[in-house]
Amino acid sequence: MNFGITSDQEAMLGHVRALLDDVCDMAYVAKCDETRTPPREAFDAMARNGWLGLIAPEEYGGAGGSPTDLALLLEETGNHFEELGLWLFRNFTYGCYAVLKHGTDEQKRRIVPGVVKGELSFAFGLTEPDSGSDAAALRTRAVADGSDFVINGRKQFTSGMDIADYVLLALRTSDQGKKQLGISTFIVDTKLPGIEVRKIPTLGQHAIGTTEVTFNDVRVPATALLGQLDKGWAICEDTLRYERLCLSAARIGAARRAFELALDYAKTRTQFGKPIGSFQVTQHKFADMKVMLDTSQTMIRRYAWLMENGKAERADTAVIKYYIAESYKTISDVCLQIFGGYGYCMEYPMQRFFRDSRLATIGGGTSEIQKNIIAATLGL
Ligand SMILES: Cc1cc2nc3c(=O)[nH]c(=O)nc-3n(C[C@H](O)[C@H](O)[C@H](O)COP(=O)(O)OP(=O)(O)OC[C@H]3O[C@@H](n4cnc5c(N)ncnc54)[C@H](O)[C@@H]3O)c2cc1C
């Protein structure tokens, strides 16, 4: 297995890094976070430069890139601004990957070119107030009415819904005993009558964040159905595998930025007449973090390779989601400690990494659930 980066991929990383250094520097990120404003200018710049089409085939205006290409792009984006990476990931995962793999020709033609150009954005509504980790227990319903469906219920934590044009929804369409049966996926226009969106105040992820969405008699045409009726759970599981590649890649990038900032600080901050980085206790913290970062990068490259070769199993996804999320959380916490009192101040960037990283072990499936999935494969 070759986990190395090709010269084309190195060139891609160079372009993306230079672009983001220009349009998404630390001051811009701090402003988006403080003013709770989505990084629209940086998103548009990524679109103008063609990066939103990375994984779409050329016939839809894209570049036909691989999961490894995508992981590299999202790592570099997350290194500049995790929330920009998460915005892109939602479009790649739900607007490109899910539609291209499970959609009709009409859906592909209607949606993918707009996502590639950055004209359409996506959100994902799986979680509900009473079904989080037990996601298949969802109850929001779509009932057939003539050739339409009518949606009623509530979704919880639908991130980016307020800036999305479409939301990929997992909905109950029949009761068949086993909860995974009778779920269907729909691509729904977020501006339809009967949809109410409420922003949920959260600890971190302030630029885009998350929402609660209520559906009151929302009427959608049959063309909104993605895949076959009642067979949507398999689409959710498949999409979640792709989501976890993207989320993990963006989080490695963010963890690397926290590490880089703390490393600079440890070299320049002097106490007791020496840089704090000269104390062995500080050096060991950096050694531990370097091991976590290198391991995370190796794991994501291996996982992308498994995806490219159709070999990624459910447990492989859980392994990367669990390890990379926990590493990011730990690295952000340790880096805040290295900044001392300044780490705790809102005027310095480290508090944002600490707040944003806290979601990593919860969103996209908690660490406990990932460990359940891994353990279930061990024949205990
Ligand atoms: C900011 C944010 C953004 C999000 N974005 C989205 C989104 O865009 N789309 C979407 O659909 N969802 C989204 N989520 C939802 C997220 O995936 C869920 O919060 C997560 O899956 C956990 O569900 P829950 O919050 O209901 O917690 P619960 O499922 O109620 O879990 C509570 C605690 O119990 C533990 N637990 C539960 N069951 C078990 C078990 N069997 N074994 C061991 N421990 C267990 C959990 O690990 C957790 O610690 C988001 C959440 C947040 C906070």
The ligand as an SDF file (V2000), in Angstrom:
LIG
                    3D

 53 58  0  0  0  0  0  0  0  0999 V2000
  -22.9560   21.0810   17.2170 C   0  0  0  0  0  0  0  0  0  0  0  0
  -23.5680   19.8010   16.7140 C   0  0  0  0  0  0  0  0  0  0  0  0
  -23.7080   19.5950   15.3570 C   0  0  0  0  0  0  0  0  0  0  0  0
  -24.3420   18.4440   14.8810 C   0  0  0  0  0  0  0  0  0  0  0  0
  -24.5940   18.3330   13.5270 N   0  0  0  0  0  0  0  0  0  0  0  0
  -25.4330   17.3510   13.1010 C   0  0  0  0  0  0  0  0  0  0  0  0
  -25.9310   17.3640   11.7590 C   0  0  0  0  0  0  0  0  0  0  0  0
  -25.5600   18.2170   10.9380 O   0  0  0  0  0  0  0  0  0  0  0  0
  -26.8290   16.4050   11.3980 N   0  0  0  0  0  0  0  0  0  0  0  0
  -27.2680   15.4470   12.2610 C   0  0  0  0  0  0  0  0  0  0  0  0
  -28.0910   14.6180   11.8590 O   0  0  0  0  0  0  0  0  0  0  0  0
  -26.7970   15.4060   13.5300 N   0  0  0  0  0  0  0  0  0  0  0  0
  -25.9130   16.3380   13.9820 C   0  0  0  0  0  0  0  0  0  0  0  0
  -25.4760   16.3400   15.2810 N   0  0  0  0  0  0  0  0  0  0  0  0
  -25.9840   15.3230   16.1930 C   0  0  0  0  0  0  0  0  0  0  0  0
  -24.9150   14.3820   16.7610 C   0  0  0  0  0  0  0  0  0  0  0  0
  -24.5350   13.4430   15.7850 O   0  0  0  0  0  0  0  0  0  0  0  0
  -25.5150   13.7660   18.0220 C   0  0  0  0  0  0  0  0  0  0  0  0
  -25.5030   14.7960   19.0050 O   0  0  0  0  0  0  0  0  0  0  0  0
  -24.7740   12.5540   18.5050 C   0  0  0  0  0  0  0  0  0  0  0  0
  -24.9340   11.4760   17.6090 O   0  0  0  0  0  0  0  0  0  0  0  0
  -25.2460   12.1190   19.8940 C   0  0  0  0  0  0  0  0  0  0  0  0
  -26.6330   12.1030   20.0110 O   0  0  0  0  0  0  0  0  0  0  0  0
  -27.3200   12.8570   21.2640 P   0  0  0  0  0  0  0  0  0  0  0  0
  -26.7570   14.2180   21.3330 O   0  0  0  0  0  0  0  0  0  0  0  0
  -28.7770   12.6960   21.1440 O   0  0  0  0  0  0  0  0  0  0  0  0
  -26.7900   12.0860   22.5470 O   0  0  0  0  0  0  0  0  0  0  0  0
  -27.3220   10.6450   23.1890 P   0  0  0  0  0  0  0  0  0  0  0  0
  -27.4900    9.6940   22.0670 O   0  0  0  0  0  0  0  0  0  0  0  0
  -28.5230   10.9960   23.9980 O   0  0  0  0  0  0  0  0  0  0  0  0
  -26.1160   10.2630   24.0660 O   0  0  0  0  0  0  0  0  0  0  0  0
  -25.8570   10.8490   25.3480 C   0  0  0  0  0  0  0  0  0  0  0  0
  -24.6360   10.1340   25.9520 C   0  0  0  0  0  0  0  0  0  0  0  0
  -24.9300    8.7280   26.1190 O   0  0  0  0  0  0  0  0  0  0  0  0
  -23.9570    7.9520   25.4430 C   0  0  0  0  0  0  0  0  0  0  0  0
  -24.5920    6.7530   24.8600 N   0  0  0  0  0  0  0  0  0  0  0  0
  -25.7560    6.6880   24.1640 C   0  0  0  0  0  0  0  0  0  0  0  0
  -25.9950    5.4290   23.7910 N   0  0  0  0  0  0  0  0  0  0  0  0
  -24.9540    4.6750   24.2350 C   0  0  0  0  0  0  0  0  0  0  0  0
  -24.6030    3.2930   24.1560 C   0  0  0  0  0  0  0  0  0  0  0  0
  -25.3730    2.4070   23.5040 N   0  0  0  0  0  0  0  0  0  0  0  0
  -23.4460    2.8820   24.7430 N   0  0  0  0  0  0  0  0  0  0  0  0
  -22.6380    3.7630   25.3880 C   0  0  0  0  0  0  0  0  0  0  0  0
  -22.9250    5.0990   25.5060 N   0  0  0  0  0  0  0  0  0  0  0  0
  -24.0500    5.5370   24.9230 C   0  0  0  0  0  0  0  0  0  0  0  0
  -23.4150    8.8640   24.3360 C   0  0  0  0  0  0  0  0  0  0  0  0
  -22.1280    8.4250   23.9020 O   0  0  0  0  0  0  0  0  0  0  0  0
  -23.3980   10.2090   25.0480 C   0  0  0  0  0  0  0  0  0  0  0  0
  -22.2450   10.3310   25.8260 O   0  0  0  0  0  0  0  0  0  0  0  0
  -24.7890   17.4550   15.7880 C   0  0  0  0  0  0  0  0  0  0  0  0
  -24.5980   17.6480   17.1600 C   0  0  0  0  0  0  0  0  0  0  0  0
  -24.0150   18.7980   17.6250 C   0  0  0  0  0  0  0  0  0  0  0  0
  -23.8800   18.9910   19.1300 C   0  0  0  0  0  0  0  0  0  0  0  0
  1  2  1  0
  2  3  1  0
  2 52  2  0
  3  4  2  0
  4  5  1  0
  4 50  1  0
  5  6  2  0
  6  7  1  0
  6 13  1  0
  7  8  2  0
  7  9  1  0
  9 10  1  0
 10 11  2  0
 10 12  1  0
 12 13  2  0
 13 14  1  0
 14 15  1  0
 14 50  1  0
 15 16  1  0
 16 17  1  0
 16 18  1  0
 18 19  1  0
 18 20  1  0
 20 21  1  0
 20 22  1  0
 22 23  1  0
 23 24  1  0
 24 25  2  0
 24 26  1  0
 24 27  1  0
 27 28  1  0
 28 29  2  0
 28 30  1  0
 28 31  1  0
 31 32  1  0
 32 33  1  0
 33 34  1  0
 33 48  1  0
 34 35  1  0
 35 36  1  0
 35 46  1  0
 36 37  1  0
 36 45  1  0
 37 38  2  0
 38 39  1  0
 39 40  1  0
 39 45  2  0
 40 41  1  0
 40 42  2  0
 42 43  1  0
 43 44  2  0
 44 45  1  0
 46 47  1  0
 46 48  1  0
 48 49  1  0
 50 51  2  0
 51 52  1  0
 52 53  1  0
M  END
$$$$
